[in-house]
Amino acid sequence: MNEMIIQTNQLTKTFGKRAAVEDVNLQIRKGEIYGFLGPNGAGKTTTIRMLLGLSKPTKGSIHIFGKDMKKEKLNVLKKVGSLVEYPSYYGHLTAKENLEAVRRLIDAPKSRIDEVLSIVRLSNEATRPVKGFSLGMKQRLGIATALLGNPELLILDEPTNGLDPSGILEVRELIKSMPKEHGITIVVSSHLLSEIDQMATQVGIISKGKMIFQDSIETLRRQASNKIKISVNDSEKAWKWLLSNGHNAEMEKGNLYIDYSTDEKVSAIVEKLVKNQFSIYRVQEEKKSLEDIFLQITGEGVSL
């Protein structure tokens, strides 16, 4: 499972003097659902367009399936499916007829139409005109179109954007099933961390064109773990005492923060501080959500 599917090196795209994407180093392994996350305008779509050969990098390299996109773009893209922004379709045609139009262009086998309709759970709607579909169904049809060529890599740009809760759930569950059931590696972009948190195994966060985080979703969750805030009479002295006695502690704005998660450990720390003549004014739990972490590391948490 360590095979690298996408690897970029200092990937950069400039428009005039402005860098939309700057020195981005993506590392995406086989079988992952890679959540590509960032605020609107951060550079996600520009990066995706370069990965798909729709935009030429100003600098840097892209390797997909170990092949250089500059030299082997056509061979690479034969194994890549994509849905960028909203899917296009013919509203008066049925789901099957829409897929047939694309199938002929890419010369996929006819049997593939029923296969992809089954994957996206639209088999029962195959003969309905698409103009009667809900947004979620249209998005699933767009994913079915991206799957027609039997890709090993699927790139989805904001696939749940504009959907109602039911449509979001449909698309999310579909994405989560693909690596295990069909062996497809997925890159899914979003500006919503809560959405990525529910389906991704790895996360890359881009802000103002630069990658600022790339690791597992579990690593990101650990950063959002609860902390215990202790208000004490001499915070700096108490902080130094805790550190010198082997306790992990932080000090911020005159308060101590410890990571101990059990009541017993917190109680023991407080008892030791009191025994060493520190006055404890308040002990409280502070929770950081994943959204808090996202806003913090992207610098987007500034009040309007």
Backbone bond lengths (Angstrom), bond angles and torsions (degrees), N, CA, C in turn:
res aa  C-N    CA-C-N  psi(-1)  N-CA   C-N-CA  omega(-1)  CA-C   N-CA-C  phi
1 M - - - 1.472 - - 1.532 112.03 -
2 N 1.326 117.64 4.14 1.459 119.46 -178.19 1.531 113.30 -92.59
3 E 1.334 115.96 2.93 1.462 119.01 -179.59 1.535 109.98 -62.61
4 M 1.336 115.92 130.28 1.463 120.95 -178.26 1.525 109.45 -83.14
5 I 1.331 116.79 121.87 1.462 121.60 179.22 1.527 110.65 -91.10
6 I 1.326 116.94 -45.58 1.475 121.11 177.09 1.522 109.02 -125.52
7 Q 1.310 115.76 132.54 1.459 121.05 174.66 1.530 107.86 -143.02
8 T 1.337 115.24 121.14 1.466 118.89 176.04 1.523 108.77 -115.34
9 N 1.313 115.41 151.03 1.467 120.85 -179.79 1.526 109.38 -128.75
10 Q 1.327 115.34 112.19 1.469 122.79 178.89 1.533 112.16 51.56
11 L 1.311 115.40 41.47 1.464 121.21 -178.64 1.536 109.70 -65.02
12 T 1.329 115.56 124.72 1.470 121.79 -173.98 1.520 110.63 -138.47
13 K 1.328 115.37 138.16 1.459 120.74 174.37 1.524 108.34 -136.18
14 T 1.325 115.74 120.60 1.454 120.28 179.09 1.527 110.05 -114.45
15 F 1.321 115.08 146.70 1.456 123.12 172.74 1.529 106.38 -120.56
16 G 1.330 115.82 103.64 1.460 119.08 -171.73 1.523 109.39 67.05
17 K 1.302 116.90 -124.22 1.465 120.69 178.57 1.531 112.26 -94.87
18 R 1.343 116.53 -5.02 1.462 119.68 -176.40 1.527 111.00 -93.82
19 A 1.328 115.66 129.82 1.475 121.02 177.11 1.525 108.61 -91.94
20 A 1.342 116.65 109.34 1.468 120.82 176.75 1.522 110.27 -75.59
21 V 1.345 115.86 -33.49 1.469 123.55 176.40 1.520 106.78 -136.89
22 E 1.338 116.14 132.41 1.466 118.79 -174.93 1.525 111.88 -135.81
23 D 1.333 116.02 116.71 1.471 123.41 173.46 1.531 112.81 51.67
24 V 1.332 116.28 48.18 1.467 120.91 -179.05 1.528 110.19 -86.05
25 N 1.335 115.77 126.55 1.467 122.23 179.29 1.530 109.46 -115.99
26 L 1.312 116.30 92.72 1.462 121.04 178.56 1.524 110.53 -85.46
27 Q 1.327 115.82 142.79 1.465 121.56 174.07 1.523 107.93 -136.44
28 I 1.325 115.59 107.41 1.460 120.59 -175.00 1.524 109.08 -126.06
29 R 1.324 115.62 121.50 1.469 121.12 -174.37 1.525 111.96 -97.81
30 K 1.307 114.48 160.44 1.464 122.89 -179.12 1.527 110.66 -57.59
31 G 1.325 115.67 135.11 1.459 121.28 174.80 1.511 114.88 85.08
32 E 1.330 117.90 -0.07 1.456 120.57 -179.19 1.531 111.59 -85.30
33 I 1.322 114.30 154.28 1.466 121.02 160.87 1.520 104.27 -105.51
34 Y 1.315 115.52 105.41 1.463 121.55 -173.78 1.526 108.63 -97.08
35 G 1.307 116.38 113.63 1.455 121.78 177.93 1.515 110.63 -85.03
36 F 1.320 116.19 113.25 1.467 121.79 -179.92 1.524 107.00 -98.68
37 L 1.310 115.24 106.72 1.452 121.68 -164.05 1.518 111.61 -117.93
38 G 1.314 115.46 143.67 1.458 119.83 175.58 1.508 110.79 176.01
39 P 1.329 117.53 157.56 1.465 120.44 176.61 1.525 110.32 -61.33
40 N 1.326 116.76 161.32 1.462 120.27 175.28 1.526 109.84 -57.46
41 G 1.327 116.89 133.93 1.460 121.15 -179.60 1.511 114.24 84.54
42 A 1.340 117.23 8.88 1.473 120.59 -176.47 1.525 113.11 -78.79
43 G 1.342 117.33 -19.22 1.466 120.60 -178.90 1.516 113.92 119.60
44 K 1.348 117.59 7.85 1.462 120.77 -177.19 1.531 111.96 -63.78
45 T 1.330 115.94 -53.29 1.457 119.50 -176.62 1.529 111.45 -65.81
46 T 1.317 117.64 -36.98 1.469 120.63 177.37 1.522 110.38 -61.79
47 T 1.333 116.67 -42.52 1.470 120.95 177.58 1.523 110.67 -62.65
48 I 1.327 116.22 -45.74 1.463 120.71 -179.24 1.528 111.04 -62.49
49 R 1.315 117.37 -40.56 1.464 120.41 178.30 1.536 111.24 -62.49
50 M 1.332 117.07 -35.20 1.470 119.51 175.99 1.525 110.77 -69.73
51 L 1.333 117.36 -39.53 1.471 120.36 178.41 1.531 111.38 -61.71
52 L 1.338 116.18 -31.83 1.462 120.95 -177.45 1.528 113.17 -92.67
53 G 1.334 116.23 4.36 1.460 119.67 178.64 1.518 113.50 74.56
54 L 1.342 117.20 14.54 1.466 120.93 -179.73 1.522 111.60 -87.17
55 S 1.318 116.06 -14.65 1.467 121.55 179.21 1.523 107.69 -143.15
56 K 1.312 115.94 138.32 1.465 120.50 -176.42 1.529 110.47 -89.12
57 P 1.332 117.53 129.52 1.465 119.52 177.93 1.528 111.34 -63.06
58 T 1.332 115.61 145.17 1.459 120.22 172.83 1.524 110.06 -74.93
59 K 1.339 114.59 -33.51 1.466 120.90 -178.57 1.519 108.41 -155.09
60 G 1.327 115.99 157.40 1.461 120.16 174.92 1.515 112.53 96.06
61 S 1.335 115.41 177.88 1.466 120.67 -175.94 1.522 111.13 -131.16
62 I 1.350 114.12 156.45 1.466 122.17 176.15 1.524 108.09 -129.01
63 H 1.317 116.09 124.86 1.469 120.84 172.87 1.531 108.07 -118.90
64 I 1.326 116.37 124.88 1.464 122.36 176.14 1.518 107.81 -123.51
65 F 1.337 116.50 129.58 1.473 122.69 -172.00 1.530 110.39 57.38
66 G 1.331 116.77 28.77 1.464 121.47 179.25 1.520 114.16 78.93
67 K 1.353 116.64 3.88 1.471 120.56 -177.61 1.517 110.57 -107.05
68 D 1.319 115.38 142.57 1.458 122.44 -179.49 1.533 109.00 -74.81
69 M 1.335 116.24 121.29 1.462 120.27 -178.04 1.529 112.83 -63.22
70 K 1.327 117.32 -27.28 1.467 119.97 178.79 1.527 111.02 -66.27
71 K 1.323 116.17 -35.14 1.459 120.52 -173.56 1.525 113.46 -98.73
72 E 1.336 117.06 -29.13 1.463 119.60 -172.28 1.520 112.58 -130.37
73 K 1.328 116.70 38.73 1.468 121.17 -174.47 1.524 113.06 -56.47
74 L 1.322 117.89 -47.68 1.459 120.58 -176.22 1.522 111.86 -64.27
75 N 1.337 117.00 -42.04 1.463 120.83 178.48 1.524 111.56 -63.98
76 V 1.328 115.82 -38.85 1.465 120.61 179.59 1.523 110.60 -66.79
77 L 1.335 116.66 -49.30 1.467 120.97 -172.77 1.532 113.10 -67.77
78 K 1.322 117.33 -17.78 1.468 120.06 174.90 1.528 111.18 -62.85
79 K 1.333 116.48 -24.32 1.467 120.87 -177.69 1.529 112.49 -107.16
80 V 1.350 115.82 16.23 1.464 120.88 -178.20 1.527 109.75 -122.94
81 G 1.329 116.37 131.08 1.459 121.85 171.98 1.513 108.74 -110.52
82 S 1.331 116.89 152.64 1.467 118.25 -177.36 1.517 111.79 -150.74
83 L 1.319 113.57 152.95 1.462 121.91 171.75 1.517 106.15 -137.25
84 V 1.319 116.21 104.44 1.462 121.51 -178.25 1.522 108.05 -109.62
85 E 1.327 115.10 119.29 1.466 122.61 -175.99 1.527 109.18 62.65
86 Y 1.329 117.91 -147.76 1.461 119.22 -173.45 1.530 111.59 -83.14
87 P 1.352 117.48 141.87 1.464 119.33 -179.96 1.529 110.78 -69.82
88 S 1.322 116.04 147.49 1.462 120.43 175.22 1.526 108.27 -98.09
89 Y 1.316 116.38 145.12 1.456 120.21 -178.25 1.536 108.15 -157.55
90 Y 1.329 115.66 166.55 1.460 122.06 174.06 1.529 107.49 -100.73
91 G 1.340 115.65 110.74 1.467 119.88 -172.29 1.510 114.30 -62.03
92 H 1.353 117.79 -31.77 1.469 120.48 -177.12 1.532 112.31 -79.84
93 L 1.352 115.96 -13.70 1.469 119.52 178.86 1.525 110.67 -91.69
94 T 1.336 115.68 158.22 1.464 120.26 176.83 1.528 110.05 -77.44
95 A 1.337 115.12 170.71 1.469 120.05 177.56 1.531 109.65 -58.42
96 K 1.326 116.35 -43.19 1.468 121.04 -178.50 1.532 110.91 -63.63
97 E 1.331 116.11 -42.16 1.466 120.47 -178.05 1.530 111.34 -68.26
98 N 1.334 116.43 -37.21 1.463 119.88 175.74 1.519 111.10 -62.34
99 L 1.326 115.88 -42.92 1.465 120.10 179.61 1.530 111.30 -67.95
100 E 1.326 116.73 -35.60 1.462 120.55 179.38 1.530 111.41 -63.31
101 A 1.340 116.21 -37.01 1.469 120.20 179.43 1.525 110.66 -61.76
102 V 1.334 116.20 -40.30 1.470 120.43 179.51 1.527 110.33 -76.45
103 R 1.319 116.56 -38.50 1.475 121.05 -178.46 1.529 111.34 -56.86
104 R 1.313 115.46 -40.14 1.467 119.27 -179.68 1.528 111.25 -66.31
105 L 1.314 115.99 -36.51 1.469 119.90 -179.39 1.526 111.55 -65.84
106 I 1.338 116.04 -38.49 1.477 118.73 -175.70 1.528 112.21 -99.54
107 D 1.360 115.32 -0.74 1.469 121.06 176.73 1.529 112.27 59.50
108 A 1.335 115.99 43.26 1.476 120.92 175.16 1.530 108.75 -84.65
109 P 1.328 118.36 155.78 1.466 119.95 178.36 1.529 111.52 -65.32
110 K 1.332 117.09 147.77 1.470 121.24 -178.12 1.524 112.02 -59.88
111 S 1.322 115.73 -34.32 1.468 119.60 -178.26 1.527 112.28 -62.07
112 R 1.333 115.92 -20.25 1.468 119.91 -176.96 1.530 111.68 -66.31
113 I 1.332 118.29 -26.63 1.463 120.82 -179.21 1.521 110.94 -60.87
114 D 1.339 116.44 -50.79 1.469 119.26 178.90 1.526 111.26 -63.94
115 E 1.326 116.41 -34.55 1.472 120.05 179.71 1.532 111.20 -63.10
116 V 1.337 116.89 -47.90 1.473 118.93 -176.61 1.530 111.33 -72.06
117 L 1.326 117.43 -32.61 1.462 119.57 175.21 1.519 111.22 -63.19
118 S 1.326 115.21 -36.55 1.463 120.00 176.76 1.529 111.16 -67.54
119 I 1.339 116.63 -42.71 1.468 121.21 -179.57 1.526 110.95 -59.03
120 V 1.342 116.82 -43.68 1.477 119.85 -177.24 1.531 112.20 -91.74
121 R 1.334 116.36 8.29 1.466 123.35 175.03 1.533 112.29 60.12
122 L 1.325 114.16 47.84 1.469 119.82 176.60 1.527 111.94 -122.28
123 S 1.314 117.52 15.49 1.469 120.71 -177.06 1.529 111.79 -57.78
124 N 1.327 116.77 -38.81 1.468 120.68 -178.22 1.526 112.81 -73.98
125 E 1.332 116.68 -12.82 1.466 120.96 -178.91 1.533 111.60 -109.50
126 A 1.318 117.00 12.51 1.469 121.74 -170.72 1.519 113.46 -60.22
127 T 1.338 117.91 -31.25 1.470 120.21 -174.58 1.529 112.57 -104.83
128 R 1.322 116.35 12.36 1.474 120.14 176.80 1.526 110.61 -89.25
129 P 1.338 118.52 141.06 1.471 119.15 173.35 1.529 110.23 -60.57
130 V 1.304 116.04 137.71 1.463 121.24 -173.82 1.528 111.93 -67.11
131 K 1.345 118.29 -23.60 1.467 120.07 -179.33 1.534 111.57 -62.49
132 G 1.325 117.17 -18.81 1.463 120.79 178.13 1.524 114.00 -91.93
133 F 1.325 117.05 1.06 1.466 121.10 -178.52 1.529 110.69 -76.97
134 S 1.332 115.37 150.29 1.466 120.36 169.42 1.530 108.49 -72.12
135 L 1.343 116.82 167.14 1.468 119.93 178.33 1.522 111.61 -59.98
136 G 1.337 115.94 -39.77 1.468 119.90 179.60 1.519 111.63 -63.35
137 M 1.331 116.53 -39.80 1.464 120.69 178.32 1.526 110.57 -67.41
138 K 1.335 116.73 -39.51 1.466 119.72 177.50 1.530 111.17 -63.82
139 Q 1.327 115.78 -37.32 1.462 119.24 179.23 1.529 110.31 -68.08
140 R 1.326 116.44 -39.03 1.468 119.77 176.86 1.528 111.19 -66.05
141 L 1.342 116.59 -35.63 1.464 119.73 175.72 1.529 109.83 -65.21
142 G 1.336 116.92 -37.38 1.464 120.59 176.04 1.518 111.60 -61.84
143 I 1.342 116.14 -39.32 1.466 120.22 177.59 1.535 109.67 -68.58
144 A 1.335 116.66 -38.73 1.473 120.32 176.72 1.531 110.40 -58.91
145 T 1.335 116.30 -41.49 1.470 120.87 178.06 1.526 110.84 -61.80
146 A 1.346 115.48 -40.61 1.471 120.33 179.41 1.524 111.51 -66.89
147 L 1.338 116.46 -23.87 1.471 120.88 -177.86 1.529 113.13 -89.90
148 L 1.326 118.27 -7.70 1.472 121.03 -174.74 1.521 113.17 -55.72
149 G 1.323 116.73 -38.49 1.472 120.31 -178.34 1.514 114.32 -80.89
150 N 1.365 116.55 11.52 1.473 122.07 179.94 1.536 111.37 54.80
151 P 1.346 117.86 55.96 1.471 120.63 -173.90 1.528 112.93 -74.33
152 E 1.316 114.57 155.52 1.468 121.08 172.56 1.527 110.88 -92.48
153 L 1.327 115.48 -18.73 1.464 122.47 179.98 1.513 108.68 -130.98
154 L 1.343 115.81 131.93 1.461 121.66 178.90 1.523 108.73 -121.93
155 I 1.327 116.62 124.95 1.468 121.62 -178.94 1.519 108.44 -114.57
156 L 1.341 115.86 119.26 1.462 122.09 -175.91 1.521 109.43 -120.70
157 D 1.317 116.55 122.21 1.461 121.65 -178.75 1.526 109.47 -100.96
158 E 1.335 116.19 109.50 1.473 122.92 179.30 1.539 111.40 50.88
159 P 1.343 119.13 56.17 1.468 120.43 -173.96 1.525 114.75 -68.53
160 T 1.338 118.35 -18.84 1.468 119.74 -179.18 1.527 112.29 -102.93
161 N 1.320 117.01 5.33 1.468 121.19 -176.61 1.530 110.73 -62.37
162 G 1.333 116.57 126.90 1.460 121.25 176.20 1.515 115.04 83.45
163 L 1.344 117.63 -1.68 1.462 120.00 -178.79 1.527 110.98 -85.01
164 D 1.334 115.98 153.39 1.461 120.08 173.69 1.532 108.26 -79.08
165 P 1.349 118.56 169.92 1.476 120.02 -176.72 1.517 114.66 -53.33
166 S 1.344 116.81 -37.16 1.461 120.02 179.41 1.526 110.92 -66.73
167 G 1.336 116.68 -42.29 1.467 121.08 178.88 1.516 111.71 -66.29
168 I 1.336 116.24 -39.18 1.472 120.49 177.87 1.523 110.06 -60.75
169 L 1.335 116.07 -44.72 1.470 120.32 -179.75 1.523 111.01 -62.52
170 E 1.340 117.19 -42.31 1.468 121.40 179.35 1.527 111.03 -58.31
171 V 1.334 115.68 -50.05 1.465 120.37 -176.56 1.525 110.89 -68.54
172 R 1.337 116.38 -40.21 1.472 120.82 -179.77 1.525 111.04 -61.28
173 E 1.335 116.84 -47.30 1.463 120.32 -178.89 1.523 111.19 -64.86
174 L 1.321 116.36 -35.50 1.464 121.01 177.39 1.532 110.34 -63.15
175 I 1.321 116.48 -47.00 1.467 121.18 -179.35 1.527 110.50 -61.89
176 K 1.321 116.77 -43.38 1.475 121.01 -177.64 1.528 112.07 -63.36
177 S 1.339 116.99 -29.40 1.465 120.02 -175.96 1.532 113.17 -80.04
178 M 1.321 117.67 -21.02 1.471 120.24 -167.98 1.523 116.28 -67.58
179 P 1.352 119.62 -45.21 1.472 117.22 -178.75 1.528 113.09 -59.43
180 K 1.324 117.69 -43.75 1.470 120.46 -177.17 1.519 112.01 -74.83
181 E 1.328 116.49 -43.82 1.461 119.81 -173.47 1.527 113.73 -82.45
182 H 1.347 116.73 -28.04 1.468 119.05 -173.74 1.527 113.46 -129.31
183 G 1.330 117.76 2.25 1.462 121.14 175.91 1.513 114.85 67.76
184 I 1.334 116.29 25.35 1.468 120.31 -176.64 1.523 110.50 -97.76
185 T 1.324 116.44 132.74 1.460 122.01 171.90 1.525 107.92 -85.23
186 I 1.330 116.88 137.32 1.461 119.83 -173.31 1.525 111.10 -125.15
187 V 1.327 115.17 134.63 1.466 122.37 168.16 1.516 106.23 -112.28
188 V 1.326 116.91 121.13 1.458 120.89 -179.00 1.527 109.20 -126.90
189 S 1.318 116.29 123.29 1.465 119.53 -179.17 1.522 110.15 -96.99
190 S 1.320 115.16 151.85 1.460 120.86 177.64 1.517 109.34 -164.18
191 H 1.343 115.83 157.95 1.463 119.65 171.86 1.526 109.99 -102.67
192 L 1.351 116.66 4.70 1.466 121.53 -178.43 1.520 110.69 -112.48
193 L 1.316 116.56 110.71 1.465 120.74 179.32 1.522 111.43 -63.46
194 S 1.329 117.37 -36.89 1.466 120.41 -179.05 1.529 110.51 -59.84
195 E 1.321 117.30 -33.49 1.456 121.22 179.29 1.528 110.91 -73.31
196 I 1.326 116.40 -46.03 1.469 121.29 178.79 1.520 110.56 -62.39
197 D 1.325 116.88 -38.71 1.463 122.25 -178.35 1.523 111.61 -57.83
198 Q 1.337 117.14 -30.15 1.460 120.53 -175.15 1.520 114.27 -88.11
199 M 1.350 117.04 -3.15 1.468 116.35 179.38 1.519 115.10 -139.84
200 A 1.328 118.81 -20.60 1.466 119.94 -172.72 1.525 112.60 -85.66
201 T 1.338 115.32 151.60 1.467 121.00 171.88 1.528 110.15 -100.97
202 Q 1.326 116.52 -31.23 1.463 122.93 177.30 1.529 109.00 -126.53
203 V 1.324 115.57 152.51 1.461 119.99 -178.26 1.519 110.27 -132.77
204 G 1.332 115.59 135.44 1.463 121.27 168.51 1.510 107.30 -121.98
205 I 1.322 117.00 128.52 1.469 120.84 -179.42 1.517 109.15 -111.71
206 I 1.327 115.19 127.06 1.463 121.29 178.72 1.527 108.63 -115.86
207 S 1.316 116.07 138.62 1.464 121.33 178.42 1.523 108.25 -142.84
208 K 1.330 115.70 127.76 1.467 121.77 -179.66 1.530 111.53 52.37
209 G 1.337 114.50 38.56 1.458 120.52 175.13 1.509 116.03 85.29
210 K 1.349 117.93 -4.09 1.465 120.54 -176.75 1.522 111.09 -118.00
211 M 1.335 115.92 141.43 1.465 120.66 175.21 1.523 108.70 -74.34
212 I 1.330 115.69 125.71 1.463 119.08 -179.16 1.524 112.42 -117.21
213 F 1.336 116.82 -7.06 1.467 120.16 176.74 1.513 108.21 -158.26
214 Q 1.339 116.45 138.01 1.464 121.25 174.11 1.520 108.41 -153.95
215 D 1.316 115.25 108.99 1.470 119.46 -178.00 1.524 107.56 -171.42
216 S 1.327 116.16 -172.09 1.469 120.19 -179.91 1.525 110.64 -73.19
217 I 1.327 115.56 157.79 1.466 120.28 176.60 1.524 109.78 -63.71
218 E 1.342 116.75 -30.44 1.466 120.16 178.81 1.524 111.08 -64.49
219 T 1.322 117.26 -40.00 1.467 120.81 177.94 1.523 110.20 -61.60
220 L 1.323 116.33 -40.95 1.460 120.16 178.32 1.524 110.62 -65.75
221 R 1.321 116.88 -40.69 1.468 120.10 179.35 1.525 111.62 -63.02
222 R 1.334 115.80 -36.71 1.475 118.80 179.95 1.531 110.95 -62.60
223 Q 1.333 116.56 -33.61 1.462 119.80 177.74 1.523 111.14 -66.47
224 A 1.332 115.81 -22.75 1.464 119.98 -178.75 1.527 112.37 -94.75
225 S 1.319 117.44 10.59 1.458 120.22 -177.80 1.529 110.82 -66.84
226 N 1.324 114.97 155.70 1.460 120.75 -177.37 1.527 111.34 -68.97
227 K 1.319 115.68 148.66 1.462 121.14 175.09 1.521 109.23 -126.35
228 I 1.336 115.20 154.52 1.458 121.37 177.07 1.522 108.47 -100.51
229 K 1.314 115.18 124.11 1.466 121.32 179.02 1.528 109.21 -98.83
230 I 1.336 115.57 127.83 1.473 120.85 179.95 1.529 108.82 -120.29
231 S 1.327 115.38 121.33 1.463 120.81 173.93 1.530 107.84 -92.88
232 V 1.332 115.91 125.43 1.466 120.95 -171.70 1.535 108.97 -138.59
233 N 1.344 116.90 159.19 1.476 119.71 -172.80 1.530 113.95 -67.81
234 D 1.325 118.27 -40.11 1.473 121.01 179.31 1.525 106.95 -126.38
235 S 1.330 115.49 84.89 1.469 120.21 -169.33 1.519 112.82 -64.41
236 E 1.327 117.29 -39.38 1.467 119.31 -178.16 1.524 111.20 -66.83
237 K 1.323 115.97 -43.19 1.463 120.10 179.25 1.534 110.51 -65.51
238 A 1.344 115.63 -41.80 1.471 120.13 179.90 1.527 110.64 -65.58
239 W 1.334 115.94 -39.54 1.466 121.15 178.65 1.530 111.06 -61.54
240 K 1.328 115.71 -46.67 1.469 120.04 178.53 1.519 111.41 -63.72
241 W 1.331 116.33 -37.21 1.472 119.64 178.72 1.530 110.12 -64.05
242 L 1.344 117.03 -43.68 1.467 120.62 179.46 1.528 111.15 -61.88
243 L 1.339 116.45 -45.45 1.465 119.88 -179.93 1.524 111.40 -62.65
244 S 1.330 116.61 -42.93 1.475 120.50 -178.14 1.519 112.55 -68.36
245 N 1.338 115.94 -17.33 1.467 119.93 178.98 1.536 112.13 -105.69
246 G 1.335 115.11 19.90 1.469 119.93 170.96 1.511 115.99 81.78
247 H 1.326 117.57 18.06 1.466 120.28 179.60 1.526 110.64 -103.08
248 N 1.347 116.78 136.62 1.466 120.62 175.42 1.521 109.01 -75.94
249 A 1.310 115.98 123.64 1.460 120.02 -179.20 1.524 109.80 -151.45
250 E 1.313 115.35 151.62 1.459 121.94 175.11 1.521 108.48 -125.39
251 M 1.318 115.80 155.84 1.457 119.59 175.63 1.523 108.93 -125.36
252 E 1.324 115.25 131.71 1.454 120.00 -179.95 1.523 109.60 -148.17
253 K 1.323 116.09 124.45 1.475 122.45 178.40 1.518 112.50 51.25
254 G 1.333 115.15 42.90 1.460 119.92 174.86 1.512 115.48 79.05
255 N 1.342 117.25 8.75 1.467 121.19 177.99 1.519 110.33 -120.21
256 L 1.328 115.56 151.72 1.457 121.65 175.89 1.529 108.99 -95.72
257 Y 1.330 115.49 145.05 1.461 121.08 176.29 1.524 108.59 -129.28
258 I 1.332 116.08 128.57 1.472 120.65 177.39 1.520 108.72 -124.87
259 D 1.338 115.70 152.46 1.466 121.50 -175.94 1.520 114.22 -94.36
260 Y 1.328 117.46 -1.97 1.462 119.70 -175.00 1.523 110.96 -60.13
261 S 1.335 115.51 128.38 1.457 119.92 -170.57 1.524 114.16 -95.70
262 T 1.340 118.96 -20.35 1.464 119.84 -176.84 1.523 110.84 -97.30
263 D 1.326 114.63 149.74 1.469 120.09 179.71 1.520 111.32 -59.33
264 E 1.346 116.86 -36.73 1.460 120.79 -177.48 1.525 111.34 -63.37
265 K 1.338 116.06 -42.70 1.464 119.58 -179.08 1.519 111.55 -68.39
266 V 1.328 116.16 -40.43 1.470 119.67 177.75 1.517 110.14 -63.23
267 S 1.332 115.79 -43.80 1.461 120.61 179.40 1.530 111.36 -60.28
268 A 1.343 116.41 -40.39 1.473 120.72 -179.17 1.524 110.83 -65.60
269 I 1.340 117.28 -40.06 1.473 121.23 178.68 1.528 110.05 -63.66
270 V 1.320 116.30 -47.01 1.470 120.34 -179.41 1.535 110.45 -61.34
271 E 1.330 115.87 -42.32 1.469 120.24 -179.78 1.529 110.93 -62.00
272 K 1.328 116.75 -41.16 1.467 120.37 179.65 1.528 111.35 -65.81
273 L 1.346 116.12 -40.35 1.462 119.23 178.55 1.522 111.36 -63.17
274 V 1.321 116.15 -43.12 1.478 120.08 179.30 1.525 110.37 -63.46
275 K 1.331 117.48 -42.46 1.475 121.23 179.75 1.519 111.73 -62.59
276 N 1.347 115.89 -25.78 1.465 120.06 179.63 1.536 112.06 -97.69
277 Q 1.328 114.80 26.57 1.472 123.20 171.06 1.529 114.72 70.06
278 F 1.332 117.58 23.71 1.459 119.83 173.19 1.533 109.36 -94.53
279 S 1.317 115.87 139.49 1.465 120.49 178.74 1.528 109.00 -93.91
280 I 1.327 116.16 122.84 1.469 121.78 179.62 1.522 108.91 -95.14
281 Y 1.326 116.03 121.32 1.461 120.17 -179.39 1.529 112.50 -93.90
282 R 1.320 115.83 -35.97 1.467 118.72 -175.49 1.519 109.93 -160.00
283 V 1.342 116.35 140.46 1.471 122.31 172.94 1.521 107.29 -127.10
284 Q 1.337 117.36 122.64 1.459 119.35 -179.00 1.526 111.04 -146.08
285 E 1.316 114.46 154.45 1.467 120.79 178.71 1.521 109.29 -89.39
286 E 1.339 116.68 132.07 1.457 121.30 175.78 1.515 109.21 -115.11
287 K 1.307 115.47 123.77 1.460 120.62 -178.22 1.518 110.01 -102.45
288 K 1.337 114.95 133.42 1.457 121.31 173.46 1.518 107.56 -111.80
289 S 1.295 116.02 122.86 1.463 119.13 177.07 1.525 109.42 -82.04
290 L 1.338 115.02 166.83 1.465 119.17 175.36 1.530 110.29 -61.67
291 E 1.321 116.28 -34.95 1.466 119.35 178.08 1.533 110.54 -64.15
292 D 1.352 116.61 -38.44 1.470 119.90 176.61 1.525 110.33 -59.24
293 I 1.341 115.59 -44.77 1.463 120.73 -179.66 1.535 110.18 -62.96
294 F 1.339 115.62 -43.54 1.465 120.48 179.76 1.527 110.98 -60.13
295 L 1.325 116.59 -47.46 1.464 120.44 -179.98 1.530 110.91 -64.54
296 Q 1.329 114.92 -35.72 1.460 119.44 -179.06 1.534 111.23 -67.03
297 I 1.335 116.82 -47.23 1.467 117.91 -174.09 1.523 113.27 -81.56
298 T 1.360 116.68 -17.42 1.466 118.03 175.55 1.520 111.78 -94.93
299 G 1.337 116.29 -7.36 1.468 119.27 -178.93 1.499 112.47 69.76
300 E 1.360 116.06 24.62 1.463 118.97 -177.48 1.521 112.48 -96.59
301 G 1.321 116.75 4.17 1.456 119.58 -174.70 1.526 113.74 -87.07
302 V 1.294 117.29 28.21 1.455 121.07 -179.73 1.522 109.98 -86.89
303 S 1.310 117.46 132.60 1.452 121.13 -178.95 1.521 111.15 -64.91
304 L 1.323 115.28 145.90 1.473 119.95 177.99 1.511 110.10 -82.15
